Amino acid sequence: MSSRFDYSRSSVIALALAATSSIVAAAPCDIYASGNTPCIAAHSTTRALYSAYTGALYQVKRGSDNTTINVAPKSAGGVANAAAQDTFCSGTTCLITIVYDQSGRENHLTQAPPGGFNGPESNGYDNLAGAIGAPVTLNGQKAYGVFISPGTGYRNNKVSGSATGDAAEGMYAVLDGTHYNGACCFDYGNAETNNLDTGDGHMEAIYYGDNTVWGSGAGSGPWIMADLENGLFSGLGATQNTGDPSITYRFVTAVIKGGPGNWAIRGGNGASGALSTYYSGARPSGSGYNPMHKEGAIILGIGGDNSNGAQGTFYEGVMTTGYPTDATENSVQADIVAAKYATTSLVSGPTYTVGGSVSFKATTAGYTDRYLAHTGATVNTQVVSSSSSTALKQAASWTIHTGLGNSGCYSFESKDTAGSYIRHYNFGLQVAANDGSKAFKEDATFCPQSGLTGSGSSLRAWGYPTRWVRHYANNGYIASNGGVHDFDAAASFNNDATWATSTGLA
């Protein structure tokens, strides 16, 4: 028996395929909403965290004219349009000025204001992150994370919907598991609303690093812990929890959640596999932690009192209302893995050959007879010509090595002082012997980029992506475009930070 509502087999298949193609996979905040613990804040510079989100992910400001542009996903629920940033920032420097909240509550993160603790470079407000310090790909599409150097931080003290007091909340962040230190505190999460340490239990934030002043986990770190204020906790107390492992995945998923009387730490590889639970149980017994006294601000890269000595890289993260189930978080982890975070090149422009030698010639008008050289430990520029002594030519020549602090960049060994490298120290350049420390290796690592003037090469400090090798008053520095020091002066910055490279003079 037939009717006007009958369809042929081919028509039914066609309709089914059309319906299937219109479905967009659930994103992290869709998953949390389905678990009745919706996001009250969703921050990412790499992708949309709602399947239907098409708004701005972050804002960048360029150094050439201080204008800004918002970077959005290329499509609803998609990866950030990094090409728009690259075009906007071509031939100049750029900073990340705002990380937008995708939840609709406008809980955006902006430059952190002064607080109870201010490091030597704070000068009031914290520094902003460089826009190109953390390139990655998601499903083969380029995007940029937020590379936090010491002194850098973001904050929002007037947040809508965040947990206060002892109310339940959850949070996760995707981080770079190879970028950390032991300083306080690389955090993302709930903090004080006045930038001060107001007491035990007034914070609940994800911490990542190898600080051992309070609690610690198994091995030598780094660990996922919780910053609950006046303590980094890996478990029940501010002591060692051997169930909280050292984690060094290139991409780390870090999870903290807390509610009345209980809390948990979970984590895993952001590129594969499932989450593990490293602690789940009672609140710390110390005064102030049970019940909690959360205040509801949101921080990124700093502690609650603006302790800003830490470093790390943030790609995405959310905060929820309510205590998410493990099942909900497991689904979010599956979505993160499906995003296929992967590394990509940290360098651009002229190529460097490991094992070869290089000399760097100034390109600033009036200084083009000068090369980056050294006198003793001091890196400077000196006039070098074909008739110069062999000793001077050697002082202006450098052997190229794979980056000591990051294999995606380079380190430069002095040609005339074997075992000593160009490094920065208090932003000045010096030649120093490799002491094998993590700090030395990172400070002696530089990432070449296409020259800021459109030719040649510019050398970005790996650990401080806002800072570039520059000559100023004939001395060498890592300088930021328009920063607070004399050697950061914006005048002639692009020229002073652009070098003509050649095979080493000696």
NULODO-956966 format. One line per field, with one value per residue (C-alpha): residue number from 0; residue in three letters; x, y, z. Coordinates in nm, 4 decimals. Layout:
N
seq NUM_...
type ALA_...
px X_...
py Y_...
pz Z_...
END
This chain:
506
seq 0_1_2_3_4_5_6_7_8_9_10_11_12_13_14_15_16_17_18_19_20_21_22_23_24_25_26_27_28_29_30_31_32_33_34_35_36_37_38_39_40_41_42_43_44_45_46_47_48_49_50_51_52_53_54_55_56_57_58_59_60_61_62_63_64_65_66_67_68_69_70_71_72_73_74_75_76_77_78_79_80_81_82_83_84_85_86_87_88_89_90_91_92_93_94_95_96_97_98_99_100_101_102_103_104_105_106_107_108_109_110_111_112_113_114_115_116_117_118_119_120_121_122_123_124_125_126_127_128_129_130_131_132_133_134_135_136_137_138_139_140_141_142_143_144_145_146_147_148_149_150_151_152_153_154_155_156_157_158_159_160_161_162_163_164_165_166_167_168_169_170_171_172_173_174_175_176_177_178_179_180_181_182_183_184_185_186_187_188_189_190_191_192_193_194_195_196_197_198_199_200_201_202_203_204_205_206_207_208_209_210_211_212_213_214_215_216_217_218_219_220_221_222_223_224_225_226_227_228_229_230_231_232_233_234_235_236_237_238_239_240_241_242_243_244_245_246_247_248_249_250_251_252_253_254_255_256_257_258_259_260_261_262_263_264_265_266_267_268_269_270_271_272_273_274_275_276_277_278_279_280_281_282_283_284_285_286_287_288_289_290_291_292_293_294_295_296_297_298_299_300_301_302_303_304_305_306_307_308_309_310_311_312_313_314_315_316_317_318_319_320_321_322_323_324_325_326_327_328_329_330_331_332_333_334_335_336_337_338_339_340_341_342_343_344_345_346_347_348_349_350_351_352_353_354_355_356_357_358_359_360_361_362_363_364_365_366_367_368_369_370_371_372_373_374_375_376_377_378_379_380_381_382_383_384_385_386_387_388_389_390_391_392_393_394_395_396_397_398_399_400_401_402_403_404_405_406_407_408_409_410_411_412_413_414_415_416_417_418_419_420_421_422_423_424_425_426_427_428_429_430_431_432_433_434_435_436_437_438_439_440_441_442_443_444_445_446_447_448_449_450_451_452_453_454_455_456_457_458_459_460_461_462_463_464_465_466_467_468_469_470_471_472_473_474_475_476_477_478_479_480_481_482_483_484_485_486_487_488_489_490_491_492_493_494_495_496_497_498_499_500_501_502_503_504_505
type MET_SER_SER_ARG_PHE_ASP_TYR_SER_ARG_SER_SER_VAL_ILE_ALA_LEU_ALA_LEU_ALA_ALA_THR_SER_SER_ILE_VAL_ALA_ALA_ALA_PRO_CYS_ASP_ILE_TYR_ALA_SER_GLY_ASN_THR_PRO_CYS_ILE_ALA_ALA_HIS_SER_THR_THR_ARG_ALA_LEU_TYR_SER_ALA_TYR_THR_GLY_ALA_LEU_TYR_GLN_VAL_LYS_ARG_GLY_SER_ASP_ASN_THR_THR_ILE_ASN_VAL_ALA_PRO_LYS_SER_ALA_GLY_GLY_VAL_ALA_ASN_ALA_ALA_ALA_GLN_ASP_THR_PHE_CYS_SER_GLY_THR_THR_CYS_LEU_ILE_THR_ILE_VAL_TYR_ASP_GLN_SER_GLY_ARG_GLU_ASN_HIS_LEU_THR_GLN_ALA_PRO_PRO_GLY_GLY_PHE_ASN_GLY_PRO_GLU_SER_ASN_GLY_TYR_ASP_ASN_LEU_ALA_GLY_ALA_ILE_GLY_ALA_PRO_VAL_THR_LEU_ASN_GLY_GLN_LYS_ALA_TYR_GLY_VAL_PHE_ILE_SER_PRO_GLY_THR_GLY_TYR_ARG_ASN_ASN_LYS_VAL_SER_GLY_SER_ALA_THR_GLY_ASP_ALA_ALA_GLU_GLY_MET_TYR_ALA_VAL_LEU_ASP_GLY_THR_HIS_TYR_ASN_GLY_ALA_CYS_CYS_PHE_ASP_TYR_GLY_ASN_ALA_GLU_THR_ASN_ASN_LEU_ASP_THR_GLY_ASP_GLY_HIS_MET_GLU_ALA_ILE_TYR_TYR_GLY_ASP_ASN_THR_VAL_TRP_GLY_SER_GLY_ALA_GLY_SER_GLY_PRO_TRP_ILE_MET_ALA_ASP_LEU_GLU_ASN_GLY_LEU_PHE_SER_GLY_LEU_GLY_ALA_THR_GLN_ASN_THR_GLY_ASP_PRO_SER_ILE_THR_TYR_ARG_PHE_VAL_THR_ALA_VAL_ILE_LYS_GLY_GLY_PRO_GLY_ASN_TRP_ALA_ILE_ARG_GLY_GLY_ASN_GLY_ALA_SER_GLY_ALA_LEU_SER_THR_TYR_TYR_SER_GLY_ALA_ARG_PRO_SER_GLY_SER_GLY_TYR_ASN_PRO_MET_HIS_LYS_GLU_GLY_ALA_ILE_ILE_LEU_GLY_ILE_GLY_GLY_ASP_ASN_SER_ASN_GLY_ALA_GLN_GLY_THR_PHE_TYR_GLU_GLY_VAL_MET_THR_THR_GLY_TYR_PRO_THR_ASP_ALA_THR_GLU_ASN_SER_VAL_GLN_ALA_ASP_ILE_VAL_ALA_ALA_LYS_TYR_ALA_THR_THR_SER_LEU_VAL_SER_GLY_PRO_THR_TYR_THR_VAL_GLY_GLY_SER_VAL_SER_PHE_LYS_ALA_THR_THR_ALA_GLY_TYR_THR_ASP_ARG_TYR_LEU_ALA_HIS_THR_GLY_ALA_THR_VAL_ASN_THR_GLN_VAL_VAL_SER_SER_SER_SER_SER_THR_ALA_LEU_LYS_GLN_ALA_ALA_SER_TRP_THR_ILE_HIS_THR_GLY_LEU_GLY_ASN_SER_GLY_CYS_TYR_SER_PHE_GLU_SER_LYS_ASP_THR_ALA_GLY_SER_TYR_ILE_ARG_HIS_TYR_ASN_PHE_GLY_LEU_GLN_VAL_ALA_ALA_ASN_ASP_GLY_SER_LYS_ALA_PHE_LYS_GLU_ASP_ALA_THR_PHE_CYS_PRO_GLN_SER_GLY_LEU_THR_GLY_SER_GLY_SER_SER_LEU_ARG_ALA_TRP_GLY_TYR_PRO_THR_ARG_TRP_VAL_ARG_HIS_TYR_ALA_ASN_ASN_GLY_TYR_ILE_ALA_SER_ASN_GLY_GLY_VAL_HIS_ASP_PHE_ASP_ALA_ALA_ALA_SER_PHE_ASN_ASN_ASP_ALA_THR_TRP_ALA_THR_SER_THR_GLY_LEU_ALA
px 0.0000_0.1410_0.0702_0.2036_0.4273_0.6239_0.9874_1.2076_1.5106_1.7462_1.5490_1.5620_1.9391_1.9865_1.7829_1.9764_2.3104_2.1965_2.0905_2.4188_2.6286_2.4525_2.5513_2.8446_3.0360_2.9885_3.2647_3.3844_3.1264_2.8454_2.9564_2.9644_2.6172_2.4797_2.6202_2.4324_2.7594_2.7698_3.0731_3.0736_3.3980_3.5611_3.9012_4.1069_4.3268_4.3356_3.9727_3.6060_3.4916_3.1235_3.0219_2.8200_3.0643_3.1746_3.2780_3.6207_3.8686_4.1346_4.2671_4.6178_4.7836_5.0672_5.3698_5.3889_5.0761_4.9145_4.6038_4.4190_4.2394_4.0124_4.0893_3.7884_3.7508_3.7527_3.4092_3.1544_3.3164_3.6428_4.0118_4.1367_4.2107_4.5850_4.6376_4.4489_4.6926_4.9939_4.8816_4.8033_5.1346_5.3582_5.6643_5.6087_5.5597_5.2248_5.0906_4.7839_4.5761_4.2479_4.1524_3.7772_3.5252_3.3118_3.0390_2.8456_2.9068_3.1883_3.4393_3.7264_4.0906_4.2970_4.6316_4.6650_4.6804_4.9265_4.8784_5.0272_5.3282_5.4900_5.8026_6.0823_5.9320_5.5729_5.5956_5.2343_5.0465_5.1867_5.3333_5.1250_5.2131_5.3740_5.1398_5.3727_5.5418_5.3345_5.2452_5.0692_4.8381_4.4928_4.3915_4.6654_4.5474_4.7842_4.6923_4.8707_4.8654_4.9432_5.3128_5.3528_5.7004_5.7894_5.6201_5.3287_4.9697_4.5971_4.3044_3.9365_3.8218_3.4564_3.3359_2.9782_2.8663_3.1864_3.1870_3.2205_3.2465_3.2203_3.0171_3.1106_3.2996_3.5135_3.7888_4.0336_4.3226_4.5335_4.8958_5.2470_5.3961_5.7525_5.7232_5.7303_5.9456_5.9425_5.8369_5.4961_5.2585_5.1472_4.7737_4.4411_4.1254_3.9450_4.1248_4.0847_3.9016_4.1450_4.4841_4.5872_4.6434_4.3281_4.3827_4.3721_4.1020_4.0340_4.1521_4.0859_4.3017_4.4946_4.8696_5.1369_5.5081_5.7721_5.7446_5.8089_5.7646_5.4268_5.3058_5.4497_5.3825_5.5872_5.9285_6.0832_5.7870_5.6288_5.2933_4.9298_4.8340_4.5701_4.6519_4.4122_4.6045_4.8974_4.9542_4.9933_4.8095_4.8626_4.6218_4.4792_4.7449_5.0277_5.2635_5.3715_5.1071_5.2900_4.9711_5.0181_5.2751_5.5332_5.3875_5.5892_5.3534_5.3958_5.0238_4.8783_4.5121_4.4892_4.1638_4.0698_3.7227_3.5966_3.2778_3.1635_3.3969_3.5638_3.7829_3.9860_4.2892_4.2740_4.5003_4.6286_4.7913_4.6154_4.7083_4.5993_4.4361_4.2077_4.2169_4.3491_4.2488_4.5459_4.3466_3.9808_3.8740_3.8431_3.9430_4.2676_4.2131_4.3976_4.2099_4.0253_4.0121_3.6976_3.4709_3.6383_3.6200_3.6500_3.6103_3.5431_3.8007_3.9775_4.3550_4.5902_4.9658_4.9891_4.9032_4.6135_4.8282_4.9844_5.2878_5.4231_5.7538_5.6211_5.6198_5.3989_5.1849_4.8040_4.6017_4.2474_4.0532_3.7107_3.5479_3.2087_2.9349_2.8690_3.0885_3.1380_3.1187_3.4188_3.2134_3.1607_3.5318_3.6187_3.4047_3.5783_3.9155_3.7999_3.7118_4.0537_4.2276_4.0082_4.1297_4.4724_4.7032_5.0499_5.3720_5.4801_5.7850_5.9003_6.1168_6.0762_6.2860_6.6519_6.7623_7.0341_7.2562_7.3448_7.7218_7.7834_7.8939_7.7145_7.7795_7.5111_7.5523_7.3539_7.1088_7.0353_7.1444_7.4787_7.5666_7.5929_7.9674_7.8989_7.8542_7.7214_8.0372_8.1650_8.4304_8.4919_8.1473_7.9717_7.7860_7.8086_7.8420_8.1837_8.3107_8.4526_8.5965_8.7964_9.1157_9.0206_9.2275_9.1510_9.0729_8.8059_8.6538_8.6337_8.4673_8.1992_8.1457_7.9165_7.8755_7.5142_7.3695_7.0276_6.8542_6.9726_6.6336_6.4089_6.5160_6.2911_6.5172_6.8930_7.1789_7.4971_7.8368_8.1220_8.3770_8.6697_8.5446_8.4494_8.1642_8.0305_7.7102_7.5136_7.2543_7.0402_7.0634_6.8497_6.7721_7.1348_7.3229_7.6400_7.8716_7.8775_7.9817_7.7040_7.6442_7.3911_7.1052_6.7520_6.7614_7.0861_6.9639_6.6414_6.8147_7.0617_6.7889_6.6709_6.4131_6.4983_6.2126_6.1856_6.3395_6.1053_6.2046_6.1054_6.4533_6.7265_6.6598_6.5306_6.6108_6.3328_6.4232_6.2541_6.1566_6.0441_5.8563_5.8002_6.1778_6.4176_6.7961_6.8632_7.1629_7.1199_7.4053_7.6258_7.5386_7.3261_6.9924_6.6718_6.4327_6.0562_5.9079_5.8162_5.8815_5.9825_6.3627_6.5733_6.6831_6.3143_6.2634_6.0238_6.2300_6.4259_6.3214_6.2586_6.5902_6.7899_6.6373_6.6985_7.0280_7.1870_7.3226_7.6253_7.8658_8.0845_8.3601_8.6083
py 0.0000_0.3381_0.6979_1.0433_1.0111_0.7152_0.7707_0.5679_0.3975_0.6416_0.9405_0.8144_0.7641_1.1107_1.2698_1.0757_1.1853_1.5465_1.5341_1.3725_1.6306_1.9134_1.7835_1.9662_1.7676_1.8855_2.1091_2.1228_2.3718_2.1871_1.8747_2.0494_2.1943_1.8500_1.7372_2.0192_2.1950_2.4743_2.6884_3.0306_3.1160_2.9700_3.0996_2.9878_3.1499_2.8300_2.7319_2.7780_2.5920_2.5856_2.4150_2.7191_2.9905_3.2349_3.5360_3.6733_3.4424_3.7007_4.0439_4.1393_4.4814_4.5573_4.7634_4.9675_5.1756_5.0286_4.9268_4.6071_4.3233_4.0495_3.6936_3.4648_3.0996_3.0310_2.8709_2.8012_2.5838_2.5877_2.6704_3.0292_3.2206_3.2490_3.3776_3.6956_3.7543_3.6781_3.9280_4.1963_4.1508_4.1176_4.3405_4.4342_4.2919_4.1965_4.1396_3.9492_4.2148_4.0297_3.6626_3.6703_3.4666_3.2592_3.1842_3.5055_3.6315_3.8634_3.7203_3.8333_3.8218_4.1389_4.2701_4.1913_4.4972_4.5471_4.3345_4.2374_4.0966_4.2765_4.1432_4.3688_4.3992_4.4631_4.8434_4.8386_4.6224_4.2869_4.2353_4.1076_3.7897_3.7992_3.6862_3.4357_3.2628_2.9431_2.8274_2.4907_2.3111_2.1666_1.9069_2.0500_2.4112_2.6677_2.8544_3.0343_2.9743_3.2202_3.1966_3.3281_3.4575_3.5655_3.9000_3.8257_3.7815_3.8237_3.8746_3.9596_4.0690_4.1307_3.7921_3.6861_3.3469_3.2130_3.0077_3.1958_3.0725_2.6936_2.6611_2.3840_2.4434_2.2654_2.3752_2.2398_2.3799_2.2520_2.3474_2.2944_2.0265_2.1250_2.4949_2.5547_2.6614_2.6493_3.0078_3.1117_3.0691_2.9534_2.9335_2.9323_2.9576_3.1175_3.3877_3.6938_3.9959_4.2533_4.1173_4.0467_3.7352_3.7411_3.4078_3.0293_2.8888_3.2093_3.0553_2.7428_2.7326_2.4893_2.5108_2.3593_2.3586_2.2081_2.4343_2.2403_2.5151_2.3713_2.0406_1.8202_1.5010_1.1961_1.2401_1.5761_1.7362_1.9199_1.8415_1.9402_2.0809_2.3141_2.6653_2.7108_3.0159_2.9897_2.6413_2.4337_2.1099_1.7719_1.5927_1.6058_1.8306_2.0597_1.7622_1.5091_1.2975_1.0158_0.9487_1.2804_1.1950_1.4093_1.4915_1.6011_1.5403_1.8073_1.8818_1.8359_1.8329_1.9575_1.9307_2.0655_2.0545_2.1332_2.1401_2.1318_1.8955_1.7383_1.8119_1.6336_1.6543_1.4812_1.4943_1.3299_1.3610_1.6301_1.4528_1.0968_0.8695_0.9213_1.1186_0.9735_1.0744_1.1779_1.2768_1.2685_1.3155_1.5431_1.9061_1.9962_2.0123_2.3402_2.6456_2.8141_2.5249_2.3496_2.5256_2.7237_3.1010_3.1413_3.4972_3.4379_3.6350_3.4608_3.4602_3.3289_3.2915_3.4443_3.3806_3.5395_3.8219_3.8762_3.6580_3.6686_3.4834_3.1726_3.0642_2.8354_2.8121_2.8118_2.6977_2.6627_2.6330_2.6704_2.7177_2.5709_2.6088_2.2871_1.9821_1.8029_1.4257_1.2195_1.1029_1.4611_1.5373_1.2173_1.3320_1.6704_1.4929_1.2931_1.6200_1.7680_1.4618_1.4853_1.8436_1.6909_1.9434_1.9163_2.1124_2.3251_2.5296_2.8007_2.9695_3.1413_3.3305_3.2547_2.8991_2.8099_2.5039_2.3332_2.2959_2.5896_2.9365_3.2667_3.6370_3.8991_4.2358_4.5394_4.6795_5.0157_5.3073_5.4407_5.1130_4.8689_4.8261_4.6724_4.3075_4.1357_4.0482_4.0352_4.1898_3.9488_3.8592_4.1626_4.1202_4.4347_4.5526_4.6246_4.7541_4.4602_4.4648_4.2348_4.3888_4.3339_4.1021_3.7338_3.7789_4.0404_3.8303_3.5368_3.7574_3.8342_3.4708_3.2130_2.8377_2.7283_2.4621_2.3084_2.5148_2.4179_2.5013_2.4043_2.1922_2.3898_2.6960_2.7649_2.8482_3.0305_2.9311_3.1791_3.0969_3.2093_3.0857_2.7203_2.6125_2.9660_3.0878_3.4048_3.4256_3.6973_3.7896_4.0726_4.1394_4.2186_3.9867_3.8202_3.5359_3.2788_2.9183_2.6634_2.5564_2.2922_2.4546_2.4752_2.8546_2.8844_2.6585_2.8542_3.1936_3.0800_2.9778_3.2051_3.1565_3.3244_3.4911_3.6778_4.0199_4.2778_4.5190_4.2710_4.1367_3.9625_3.7862_3.8826_3.6719_3.6219_3.5106_3.1717_3.2317_3.5930_3.6056_3.9815_4.0364_4.0414_4.0613_4.4308_4.6630_4.9829_5.2250_4.9533_4.6958_4.3852_4.3294_4.1339_4.4250_4.4661_4.7141_5.0200_4.8601_5.0250_5.0313_5.2711_4.9823_4.9066_5.2418_5.2148_5.4467_5.2410_4.9175_4.7138_4.8189_4.7613_4.4150_4.3055_4.1441_4.0515_3.7004_3.5511_3.2652_3.3376_3.5904_3.3455
pz 0.0000_-0.0906_-0.0018_-0.0722_0.2352_0.0970_-0.0009_-0.2249_-0.0609_-0.2320_-0.1031_0.2553_0.2326_0.0864_0.3673_0.6315_0.4865_0.4739_0.8377_0.9418_0.7573_0.9394_1.2845_1.4473_1.7077_2.0655_2.1989_2.5636_2.6876_2.5074_2.6928_3.0300_2.9666_2.8881_3.2242_3.4044_3.4929_3.2322_3.1602_3.3232_3.1448_2.8335_2.7233_2.4252_2.1636_1.9581_1.8964_1.9778_2.2890_2.1863_1.8628_1.7512_1.8636_1.5940_1.8033_1.8904_2.0616_2.1427_2.0539_1.9427_1.9311_1.6935_1.7808_1.4625_1.5263_1.8431_1.6517_1.7403_1.5674_1.7019_1.5932_1.5512_1.4515_1.0801_1.1122_1.3842_1.6479_1.4559_1.4870_1.5206_1.2038_1.2643_0.9107_1.0033_1.2887_1.0703_0.8085_1.0664_1.2497_0.9436_0.9716_1.3347_1.6829_1.8369_2.1891_2.3102_2.4856_2.5570_2.5835_2.5301_2.7277_2.4920_2.7497_2.6845_3.0396_2.9232_3.1703_2.9510_3.0639_3.0314_3.1541_3.5251_3.7534_4.0420_4.3508_4.6836_4.5016_4.2109_4.0457_3.9240_3.5782_3.6794_3.6894_3.7935_3.5471_3.4400_3.0963_2.8061_2.6175_2.2760_2.0020_1.8294_2.1221_2.1170_1.7649_1.7331_1.4947_1.5603_1.3039_1.0852_1.1163_1.2669_1.5844_1.8694_2.2442_2.5255_2.6175_2.9730_3.0618_3.4163_3.4797_3.2451_3.3614_3.2880_3.5240_3.5670_3.9137_3.8231_3.7096_3.6420_3.7674_3.9231_4.2422_4.5695_4.9251_4.9350_4.6145_4.3718_4.0491_3.7914_3.5572_3.3042_3.1042_2.8151_2.8793_2.7420_2.9661_2.8751_2.9662_3.3422_3.6351_4.0141_4.0746_4.2037_4.0368_3.6936_3.7651_3.5854_3.7894_4.0817_4.2861_4.5053_4.3706_4.5137_4.3930_4.7530_4.9643_5.1762_5.3465_5.3272_5.1035_4.9117_4.5824_4.3787_4.0681_3.8518_3.9142_3.6871_3.7649_3.9943_4.2979_4.6213_4.8806_4.9863_4.8437_4.5711_4.3821_4.2902_4.1298_4.0497_3.8710_3.7093_3.8669_3.8387_4.1774_4.3176_4.4358_4.7269_4.8570_5.0938_4.9646_4.6490_4.7192_4.5557_4.7877_5.1359_5.2891_5.1848_5.1656_4.9062_4.7350_4.5577_4.3628_4.1824_3.9115_3.7360_3.3949_3.0929_2.8018_2.5363_2.5746_2.9225_3.0189_3.3785_3.5776_3.9206_4.0746_4.4222_4.6222_4.9844_5.1694_4.8668_4.5673_4.2986_4.0718_3.7340_3.4314_3.1192_2.7821_2.5813_2.2581_2.3375_2.5904_2.8863_3.2094_3.5323_3.8837_4.0980_4.4053_4.5007_4.8559_5.1537_5.1677_5.3457_5.7200_5.7708_5.8855_5.6000_5.3540_5.4773_5.4128_5.1350_5.0969_4.7205_4.5901_4.2198_4.0215_3.7303_3.6815_3.4142_3.4603_3.8087_4.1728_4.3575_4.4944_4.1490_4.2249_3.8704_3.8627_3.6892_3.3269_3.1224_2.8102_2.8000_2.4987_2.6289_2.9518_3.1092_3.4475_3.5337_3.7900_3.9802_4.0328_3.6987_3.6919_3.5872_3.2901_3.1731_3.2071_3.0232_2.7313_2.7345_2.7265_2.4239_2.2505_2.3335_2.1917_1.8804_1.8299_1.7552_1.9124_1.7555_1.7438_1.4506_1.3577_1.5967_1.3337_0.9991_0.7477_0.6677_0.7432_0.9924_0.9587_1.2853_1.3056_1.0756_1.1741_1.1453_1.1841_1.2441_1.0732_1.1893_0.9344_1.1000_0.8813_1.0043_1.1779_0.8888_0.9430_1.2852_1.3793_1.6898_1.8812_2.2369_2.4556_2.7379_2.8739_2.7236_2.3947_2.1842_1.8272_1.6825_1.3511_1.1574_0.8067_0.5819_0.7197_1.0842_1.2986_1.3178_1.6872_1.6151_1.3393_1.5802_1.8420_1.5818_1.4768_1.6347_1.5976_1.5445_1.7755_1.8234_2.0909_2.4362_2.5892_2.2974_2.0027_1.7698_1.7985_1.8138_2.0476_1.9461_2.0833_2.0880_1.8200_2.0353_2.3755_2.3434_2.5676_2.6119_2.4504_2.3925_2.6697_2.8201_3.1860_3.3243_2.9556_2.8722_2.6375_2.7586_2.6686_2.9463_3.0014_2.9845_3.3446_3.2424_3.4314_3.2959_3.3275_3.1289_2.8516_2.8139_2.8294_2.5606_2.3142_2.0325_1.7588_1.4253_1.2406_0.9139_0.9680_1.1179_0.8406_0.5697_0.5025_0.6951_1.0243_1.3684_1.6753_1.9284_2.2795_2.3267_2.6891_2.6326_2.3004_2.3321_2.3344_2.0403_2.0088_1.9568_1.9539_2.1516_2.2201_2.0658_2.3332_2.2930_2.4682_2.4391_2.3979_2.3721_2.1289_2.3354_2.6748_3.0013_2.9596_2.7565_2.5348_2.4621_2.2872_1.9941_1.7745_1.5199_1.6926_1.3772_1.2238_1.5422_1.5829_1.2229_1.1254_0.7948_0.8400_0.6687_0.7127_1.0140_0.9543_1.1106
END
